[in-house]
Amino acid sequence: MSNNVETKIIELISLELNIDPSKIKPESDFVKDLNADSIDTANIINAVDIHFKIKIDMKEAASIETVSALVDFVKTKQRIKH
């Protein structure tokens, strides 16, 4: 897992959910562990879209439940893009 991608995603999640980044782990589930609701999750996805200059559609976003899944998804999109 690229530390840069993971670190930035954790930072974006931390800012959106107003929680300490040290509490966000790769295995953290957005809803169960981080108490994110659907609006929080949509805002996180939007922030990731903007920062990494990728497009995550709502169908794709619905299948992303953990931090590591989001990191893997971003890395895959970046590989396809380049």
PLY file of the C-alpha trace (Angstrom):
ply
format ascii 1.0
element vertex 82
property float x
property float y
property float z
element edge 81
property int vertex1
property int vertex2
end_header
0.00 0.00 0.00
1.47 3.35 -0.96
2.00 5.32 2.21
1.40 8.60 0.40
-2.05 7.55 -0.78
-2.97 6.01 2.56
-1.66 8.99 4.54
-3.57 11.51 2.40
-6.79 9.50 2.55
-6.52 9.24 6.33
-5.93 13.00 6.47
-9.02 13.66 4.32
-11.14 11.33 6.47
-9.82 12.95 9.64
-10.74 16.42 8.38
-14.20 15.36 7.22
-15.11 13.43 10.37
-13.20 15.69 12.77
-11.37 12.78 14.41
-7.74 12.18 15.30
-5.89 10.53 12.38
-4.32 8.03 14.79
-7.78 6.55 15.36
-8.15 5.77 11.65
-6.72 2.38 10.68
-6.65 0.63 7.28
-9.23 -1.87 8.54
-11.55 0.87 9.87
-15.09 0.56 8.55
-16.52 3.98 7.69
-19.90 3.33 9.33
-19.16 0.82 12.09
-15.79 2.11 13.31
-15.72 5.77 12.28
-19.44 6.51 12.74
-19.72 8.09 9.29
-23.20 8.55 7.89
-24.06 8.58 4.18
-23.40 12.32 3.86
-20.00 11.97 5.56
-19.11 9.12 3.24
-20.20 11.08 0.16
-18.10 14.05 1.32
-15.06 11.81 1.85
-15.49 10.32 -1.63
-15.83 13.82 -3.10
-12.66 15.00 -1.31
-10.79 11.95 -2.62
-12.13 12.59 -6.15
-10.84 16.16 -6.04
-7.49 15.49 -4.39
-6.49 12.52 -6.54
-8.18 13.82 -9.71
-10.13 10.61 -10.22
-13.83 9.85 -10.60
-15.60 7.51 -8.22
-19.24 7.04 -9.21
-21.93 6.30 -6.64
-22.18 2.63 -7.64
-18.45 2.19 -7.04
-18.59 4.21 -3.81
-21.33 1.99 -2.41
-18.95 -0.98 -2.41
-16.19 0.86 -0.51
-16.67 0.17 3.19
-13.19 0.42 4.71
-10.21 2.74 4.57
-8.05 0.05 2.92
-10.72 -0.57 0.29
-10.71 3.15 -0.55
-6.90 3.22 -0.70
-6.85 0.17 -2.99
-9.55 1.68 -5.18
-7.63 4.95 -5.56
-4.41 3.10 -6.39
-6.23 1.07 -9.05
-7.78 4.20 -10.58
-4.38 5.86 -10.64
-2.81 2.87 -12.45
-5.59 2.91 -15.06
-5.25 6.65 -15.52
-1.50 6.53 -16.22
0 1
1 2
2 3
3 4
4 5
5 6
6 7
7 8
8 9
9 10
10 11
11 12
12 13
13 14
14 15
15 16
16 17
17 18
18 19
19 20
20 21
21 22
22 23
23 24
24 25
25 26
26 27
27 28
28 29
29 30
30 31
31 32
32 33
33 34
34 35
35 36
36 37
37 38
38 39
39 40
40 41
41 42
42 43
43 44
44 45
45 46
46 47
47 48
48 49
49 50
50 51
51 52
52 53
53 54
54 55
55 56
56 57
57 58
58 59
59 60
60 61
61 62
62 63
63 64
64 65
65 66
66 67
67 68
68 69
69 70
70 71
71 72
72 73
73 74
74 75
75 76
76 77
77 78
78 79
79 80
80 81
